[in-house]
């Protein structure tokens, strides 16, 4: 028996929530009914990455499509929560978000001032810090950094939080010096052959690289993504050159491949 849809409300968000309620209700979709809050949050993270990819690699149609997927999953999560907590609503979320963001802009709605984005961030971080202190008076300055962020992003957030309380380098030269120290320590670990030690020092090196990008106000994620894309472009161009010479990559030595690699780089 087909589920009976109620006449759509005027509000597009309400329509979307009504749709999800129908999908999870009697006569709805078995897959949708089995989804948990955790399932939807995992999907939301994935869709957020797809939206980010669309925003940097595709046009407005793809952005609209991916943003719609993100909004749908946010509403799906709200609908699931509302099944056990009827008072949980998008209005409640919006009110909470409004109050929080309003309070974090005293330079717009209060007696503070900010003429640069750096000054704005000082107010933002100061209020966030006071919020954390009210919730957990004895908490670490690093409290609240999500531990399940992608590793590069997690390292960056931890470093930013430490820097916000003054635990930071004085200049870029010091950060690069620390990076060189970590390279030396990794080389020593490799000589030792101790895999646990090697992993530890590799992690320290990666952490220091993120520190360099953060200190220079660059995104480690973006820098790595650009380098990876550059490698893909060069590698596929190298493959094309090799095939044009009637050769096979699998039959070539590393030295021979390097010659083609250098040709690709020279052509750029």
MITITOR-888182 format. One record per residue (C-alpha): residue number from 0; residue in one letter; x, y, z. Coordinates in steps of 0.05 Angstrom, whole numbers, always signed. Layout:
// residues N
<node n="NUM" res="A" u="X" v="Y" w="Z"/>
...
This chain:
// residues 268
<node n="0" res="X" u="+0" v="+0" w="+0"/>
<node n="1" res="X" u="+28" v="+67" w="-21"/>
<node n="2" res="X" u="+40" v="+117" w="+36"/>
<node n="3" res="X" u="-6" v="+177" w="+35"/>
<node n="4" res="X" u="+33" v="+242" w="+30"/>
<node n="5" res="X" u="+3" v="+302" w="+65"/>
<node n="6" res="X" u="-6" v="+365" w="+23"/>
<node n="7" res="X" u="+61" v="+400" w="+20"/>
<node n="8" res="X" u="+71" v="+458" w="+67"/>
<node n="9" res="X" u="+94" v="+526" w="+42"/>
<node n="10" res="X" u="+161" v="+518" w="+76"/>
<node n="11" res="X" u="+212" v="+480" w="+35"/>
<node n="12" res="X" u="+249" v="+454" w="+96"/>
<node n="13" res="X" u="+183" v="+429" w="+126"/>
<node n="14" res="X" u="+168" v="+394" w="+60"/>
<node n="15" res="X" u="+235" v="+359" w="+63"/>
<node n="16" res="X" u="+224" v="+337" w="+135"/>
<node n="17" res="X" u="+154" v="+312" w="+117"/>
<node n="18" res="X" u="+185" v="+272" w="+60"/>
<node n="19" res="X" u="+236" v="+239" w="+107"/>
<node n="20" res="X" u="+181" v="+224" w="+158"/>
<node n="21" res="X" u="+141" v="+188" w="+103"/>
<node n="22" res="X" u="+203" v="+150" w="+79"/>
<node n="23" res="X" u="+215" v="+124" w="+151"/>
<node n="24" res="X" u="+141" v="+111" w="+165"/>
<node n="25" res="X" u="+95" v="+52" w="+151"/>
<node n="26" res="X" u="+96" v="+35" w="+78"/>
<node n="27" res="X" u="+159" v="+77" w="+68"/>
<node n="28" res="X" u="+228" v="+55" w="+47"/>
<node n="29" res="X" u="+260" v="-4" w="+84"/>
<node n="30" res="X" u="+330" v="+26" w="+75"/>
<node n="31" res="X" u="+310" v="+94" w="+103"/>
<node n="32" res="X" u="+274" v="+62" w="+162"/>
<node n="33" res="X" u="+338" v="+24" w="+182"/>
<node n="34" res="X" u="+383" v="+85" w="+182"/>
<node n="35" res="X" u="+410" v="+107" w="+250"/>
<node n="36" res="X" u="+434" v="+176" w="+272"/>
<node n="37" res="X" u="+506" v="+151" w="+268"/>
<node n="38" res="X" u="+495" v="+124" w="+196"/>
<node n="39" res="X" u="+470" v="+192" w="+174"/>
<node n="40" res="X" u="+527" v="+230" w="+206"/>
<node n="41" res="X" u="+577" v="+186" w="+170"/>
<node n="42" res="X" u="+541" v="+199" w="+104"/>
<node n="43" res="X" u="+540" v="+273" w="+120"/>
<node n="44" res="X" u="+616" v="+276" w="+128"/>
<node n="45" res="X" u="+623" v="+241" w="+60"/>
<node n="46" res="X" u="+574" v="+288" w="+26"/>
<node n="47" res="X" u="+610" v="+348" w="+55"/>
<node n="48" res="X" u="+674" v="+324" w="+21"/>
<node n="49" res="X" u="+635" v="+315" w="-44"/>
<node n="50" res="X" u="+609" v="+386" w="-38"/>
<node n="51" res="X" u="+679" v="+412" w="-26"/>
<node n="52" res="X" u="+703" v="+375" w="-88"/>
<node n="53" res="X" u="+645" v="+402" w="-130"/>
<node n="54" res="X" u="+660" v="+472" w="-107"/>
<node n="55" res="X" u="+732" v="+469" w="-131"/>
<node n="56" res="X" u="+726" v="+424" w="-192"/>
<node n="57" res="X" u="+656" v="+433" w="-221"/>
<node n="58" res="X" u="+602" v="+484" w="-237"/>
<node n="59" res="X" u="+541" v="+513" w="-203"/>
<node n="60" res="X" u="+496" v="+455" w="-222"/>
<node n="61" res="X" u="+540" v="+404" w="-185"/>
<node n="62" res="X" u="+547" v="+451" w="-126"/>
<node n="63" res="X" u="+471" v="+457" w="-121"/>
<node n="64" res="X" u="+464" v="+381" w="-125"/>
<node n="65" res="X" u="+517" v="+367" w="-72"/>
<node n="66" res="X" u="+492" v="+422" w="-26"/>
<node n="67" res="X" u="+423" v="+391" w="-32"/>
<node n="68" res="X" u="+451" v="+324" w="-10"/>
<node n="69" res="X" u="+483" v="+357" w="+51"/>
<node n="70" res="X" u="+418" v="+393" w="+70"/>
<node n="71" res="X" u="+378" v="+329" w="+60"/>
<node n="72" res="X" u="+423" v="+292" w="+108"/>
<node n="73" res="X" u="+421" v="+347" w="+160"/>
<node n="74" res="X" u="+345" v="+344" w="+157"/>
<node n="75" res="X" u="+348" v="+267" w="+160"/>
<node n="76" res="X" u="+389" v="+271" w="+224"/>
<node n="77" res="X" u="+339" v="+321" w="+253"/>
<node n="78" res="X" u="+281" v="+275" w="+235"/>
<node n="79" res="X" u="+314" v="+215" w="+269"/>
<node n="80" res="X" u="+327" v="+256" w="+333"/>
<node n="81" res="X" u="+256" v="+281" w="+332"/>
<node n="82" res="X" u="+229" v="+209" w="+334"/>
<node n="83" res="X" u="+253" v="+202" w="+406"/>
<node n="84" res="X" u="+254" v="+277" w="+424"/>
<node n="85" res="X" u="+193" v="+312" w="+394"/>
<node n="86" res="X" u="+219" v="+379" w="+417"/>
<node n="87" res="X" u="+281" v="+373" w="+375"/>
<node n="88" res="X" u="+269" v="+417" w="+314"/>
<node n="89" res="X" u="+304" v="+457" w="+261"/>
<node n="90" res="X" u="+276" v="+520" w="+295"/>
<node n="91" res="X" u="+310" v="+499" w="+360"/>
<node n="92" res="X" u="+376" v="+488" w="+323"/>
<node n="93" res="X" u="+370" v="+554" w="+286"/>
<node n="94" res="X" u="+355" v="+592" w="+350"/>
<node n="95" res="X" u="+415" v="+561" w="+385"/>
<node n="96" res="X" u="+460" v="+576" w="+326"/>
<node n="97" res="X" u="+435" v="+648" w="+322"/>
<node n="98" res="X" u="+448" v="+661" w="+396"/>
<node n="99" res="X" u="+518" v="+631" w="+393"/>
<node n="100" res="X" u="+540" v="+667" w="+330"/>
<node n="101" res="X" u="+510" v="+733" w="+354"/>
<node n="102" res="X" u="+548" v="+728" w="+420"/>
<node n="103" res="X" u="+613" v="+713" w="+383"/>
<node n="104" res="X" u="+610" v="+779" w="+345"/>
<node n="105" res="X" u="+616" v="+833" w="+399"/>
<node n="106" res="X" u="+653" v="+876" w="+348"/>
<node n="107" res="X" u="+588" v="+878" w="+308"/>
<node n="108" res="X" u="+533" v="+874" w="+360"/>
<node n="109" res="X" u="+570" v="+898" w="+423"/>
<node n="110" res="X" u="+621" v="+949" w="+447"/>
<node n="111" res="X" u="+683" v="+916" w="+416"/>
<node n="112" res="X" u="+716" v="+937" w="+351"/>
<node n="113" res="X" u="+752" v="+901" w="+295"/>
<node n="114" res="X" u="+779" v="+930" w="+230"/>
<node n="115" res="X" u="+814" v="+867" w="+205"/>
<node n="116" res="X" u="+798" v="+794" w="+201"/>
<node n="117" res="X" u="+854" v="+780" w="+251"/>
<node n="118" res="X" u="+822" v="+826" w="+302"/>
<node n="119" res="X" u="+754" v="+792" w="+289"/>
<node n="120" res="X" u="+785" v="+724" w="+303"/>
<node n="121" res="X" u="+814" v="+749" w="+369"/>
<node n="122" res="X" u="+744" v="+765" w="+394"/>
<node n="123" res="X" u="+716" v="+699" w="+366"/>
<node n="124" res="X" u="+769" v="+656" w="+400"/>
<node n="125" res="X" u="+765" v="+695" w="+465"/>
<node n="126" res="X" u="+690" v="+683" w="+470"/>
<node n="127" res="X" u="+697" v="+610" w="+450"/>
<node n="128" res="X" u="+750" v="+602" w="+505"/>
<node n="129" res="X" u="+703" v="+633" w="+556"/>
<node n="130" res="X" u="+647" v="+587" w="+533"/>
<node n="131" res="X" u="+692" v="+527" w="+544"/>
<node n="132" res="X" u="+712" v="+552" w="+612"/>
<node n="133" res="X" u="+640" v="+560" w="+634"/>
<node n="134" res="X" u="+624" v="+489" w="+612"/>
<node n="135" res="X" u="+688" v="+457" w="+639"/>
<node n="136" res="X" u="+727" v="+504" w="+686"/>
<node n="137" res="X" u="+787" v="+458" w="+691"/>
<node n="138" res="X" u="+789" v="+436" w="+619"/>
<node n="139" res="X" u="+851" v="+438" w="+576"/>
<node n="140" res="X" u="+859" v="+493" w="+525"/>
<node n="141" res="X" u="+854" v="+437" w="+473"/>
<node n="142" res="X" u="+785" v="+415" w="+499"/>
<node n="143" res="X" u="+733" v="+411" w="+444"/>
<node n="144" res="X" u="+778" v="+397" w="+385"/>
<node n="145" res="X" u="+743" v="+338" w="+350"/>
<node n="146" res="X" u="+787" v="+277" w="+353"/>
<node n="147" res="X" u="+757" v="+246" w="+290"/>
<node n="148" res="X" u="+777" v="+301" w="+243"/>
<node n="149" res="X" u="+821" v="+280" w="+183"/>
<node n="150" res="X" u="+892" v="+275" w="+211"/>
<node n="151" res="X" u="+921" v="+336" w="+176"/>
<node n="152" res="X" u="+861" v="+379" w="+196"/>
<node n="153" res="X" u="+864" v="+352" w="+267"/>
<node n="154" res="X" u="+937" v="+370" w="+274"/>
<node n="155" res="X" u="+923" v="+440" w="+247"/>
<node n="156" res="X" u="+865" v="+451" w="+295"/>
<node n="157" res="X" u="+906" v="+428" w="+355"/>
<node n="158" res="X" u="+964" v="+474" w="+335"/>
<node n="159" res="X" u="+917" v="+533" w="+325"/>
<node n="160" res="X" u="+886" v="+523" w="+393"/>
<node n="161" res="X" u="+955" v="+519" w="+426"/>
<node n="162" res="X" u="+977" v="+581" w="+389"/>
<node n="163" res="X" u="+915" v="+619" w="+413"/>
<node n="164" res="X" u="+941" v="+616" w="+484"/>
<node n="165" res="X" u="+1012" v="+637" w="+464"/>
<node n="166" res="X" u="+1045" v="+569" w="+454"/>
<node n="167" res="X" u="+1073" v="+583" w="+384"/>
<node n="168" res="X" u="+1137" v="+598" w="+346"/>
<node n="169" res="X" u="+1164" v="+668" w="+339"/>
<node n="170" res="X" u="+1182" v="+666" w="+265"/>
<node n="171" res="X" u="+1181" v="+620" w="+204"/>
<node n="172" res="X" u="+1255" v="+606" w="+210"/>
<node n="173" res="X" u="+1245" v="+571" w="+277"/>
<node n="174" res="X" u="+1190" v="+527" w="+248"/>
<node n="175" res="X" u="+1234" v="+506" w="+189"/>
<node n="176" res="X" u="+1292" v="+492" w="+237"/>
<node n="177" res="X" u="+1246" v="+445" w="+276"/>
<node n="178" res="X" u="+1226" v="+412" w="+211"/>
<node n="179" res="X" u="+1299" v="+398" w="+194"/>
<node n="180" res="X" u="+1309" v="+368" w="+264"/>
<node n="181" res="X" u="+1251" v="+321" w="+252"/>
<node n="182" res="X" u="+1280" v="+299" w="+185"/>
<node n="183" res="X" u="+1346" v="+283" w="+220"/>
<node n="184" res="X" u="+1309" v="+244" w="+274"/>
<node n="185" res="X" u="+1271" v="+204" w="+222"/>
<node n="186" res="X" u="+1335" v="+186" w="+186"/>
<node n="187" res="X" u="+1364" v="+160" w="+251"/>
<node n="188" res="X" u="+1301" v="+120" w="+265"/>
<node n="189" res="X" u="+1305" v="+88" w="+195"/>
<node n="190" res="X" u="+1377" v="+68" w="+210"/>
<node n="191" res="X" u="+1354" v="+34" w="+274"/>
<node n="192" res="X" u="+1304" v="-9" w="+237"/>
<node n="193" res="X" u="+1254" v="-2" w="+294"/>
<node n="194" res="X" u="+1187" v="+4" w="+259"/>
<node n="195" res="X" u="+1153" v="+33" w="+320"/>
<node n="196" res="X" u="+1206" v="+87" w="+326"/>
<node n="197" res="X" u="+1202" v="+100" w="+251"/>
<node n="198" res="X" u="+1127" v="+110" w="+255"/>
<node n="199" res="X" u="+1134" v="+156" w="+314"/>
<node n="200" res="X" u="+1186" v="+200" w="+279"/>
<node n="201" res="X" u="+1146" v="+200" w="+214"/>
<node n="202" res="X" u="+1086" v="+226" w="+253"/>
<node n="203" res="X" u="+1129" v="+280" w="+285"/>
<node n="204" res="X" u="+1154" v="+301" w="+216"/>
<node n="205" res="X" u="+1083" v="+305" w="+188"/>
<node n="206" res="X" u="+1062" v="+345" w="+250"/>
<node n="207" res="X" u="+1119" v="+394" w="+238"/>
<node n="208" res="X" u="+1101" v="+402" w="+164"/>
<node n="209" res="X" u="+1030" v="+420" w="+185"/>
<node n="210" res="X" u="+1061" v="+470" w="+234"/>
<node n="211" res="X" u="+1098" v="+503" w="+176"/>
<node n="212" res="X" u="+1036" v="+510" w="+133"/>
<node n="213" res="X" u="+995" v="+536" w="+192"/>
<node n="214" res="X" u="+1047" v="+587" w="+212"/>
<node n="215" res="X" u="+1051" v="+612" w="+140"/>
<node n="216" res="X" u="+974" v="+615" w="+138"/>
<node n="217" res="X" u="+969" v="+561" w="+86"/>
<node n="218" res="X" u="+923" v="+500" w="+86"/>
<node n="219" res="X" u="+961" v="+434" w="+93"/>
<node n="220" res="X" u="+902" v="+398" w="+61"/>
<node n="221" res="X" u="+901" v="+446" w="+2"/>
<node n="222" res="X" u="+976" v="+444" w="-8"/>
<node n="223" res="X" u="+978" v="+368" w="-7"/>
<node n="224" res="X" u="+918" v="+363" w="-54"/>
<node n="225" res="X" u="+951" v="+409" w="-104"/>
<node n="226" res="X" u="+1016" v="+370" w="-102"/>
<node n="227" res="X" u="+978" v="+304" w="-110"/>
<node n="228" res="X" u="+940" v="+333" w="-170"/>
<node n="229" res="X" u="+1006" v="+356" w="-200"/>
<node n="230" res="X" u="+1035" v="+287" w="-191"/>
<node n="231" res="X" u="+974" v="+255" w="-224"/>
<node n="232" res="X" u="+981" v="+303" w="-283"/>
<node n="233" res="X" u="+1055" v="+289" w="-292"/>
<node n="234" res="X" u="+1048" v="+214" w="-283"/>
<node n="235" res="X" u="+993" v="+207" w="-335"/>
<node n="236" res="X" u="+1032" v="+252" w="-383"/>
<node n="237" res="X" u="+1093" v="+207" w="-372"/>
<node n="238" res="X" u="+1050" v="+145" w="-388"/>
<node n="239" res="X" u="+1026" v="+179" w="-453"/>
<node n="240" res="X" u="+1098" v="+193" w="-474"/>
<node n="241" res="X" u="+1119" v="+122" w="-459"/>
<node n="242" res="X" u="+1061" v="+93" w="-499"/>
<node n="243" res="X" u="+1077" v="+140" w="-557"/>
<node n="244" res="X" u="+1146" v="+108" w="-560"/>
<node n="245" res="X" u="+1115" v="+38" w="-563"/>
<node n="246" res="X" u="+1141" v="+21" w="-494"/>
<node n="247" res="X" u="+1108" v="-8" w="-432"/>
<node n="248" res="X" u="+1115" v="+21" w="-363"/>
<node n="249" res="X" u="+1120" v="-49" w="-332"/>
<node n="250" res="X" u="+1181" v="-65" w="-374"/>
<node n="251" res="X" u="+1221" v="-2" w="-357"/>
<node n="252" res="X" u="+1272" v="+11" w="-302"/>
<node n="253" res="X" u="+1264" v="+68" w="-254"/>
<node n="254" res="X" u="+1321" v="+105" w="-288"/>
<node n="255" res="X" u="+1285" v="+100" w="-355"/>
<node n="256" res="X" u="+1220" v="+125" w="-325"/>
<node n="257" res="X" u="+1257" v="+183" w="-293"/>
<node n="258" res="X" u="+1280" v="+205" w="-362"/>
<node n="259" res="X" u="+1208" v="+210" w="-385"/>
<node n="260" res="X" u="+1189" v="+244" w="-319"/>
<node n="261" res="X" u="+1242" v="+297" w="-331"/>
<node n="262" res="X" u="+1216" v="+307" w="-402"/>
<node n="263" res="X" u="+1146" v="+321" w="-375"/>
<node n="264" res="X" u="+1173" v="+370" w="-323"/>
<node n="265" res="X" u="+1214" v="+405" w="-376"/>
<node n="266" res="X" u="+1153" v="+413" w="-421"/>
<node n="267" res="X" u="+1117" v="+449" w="-365"/>
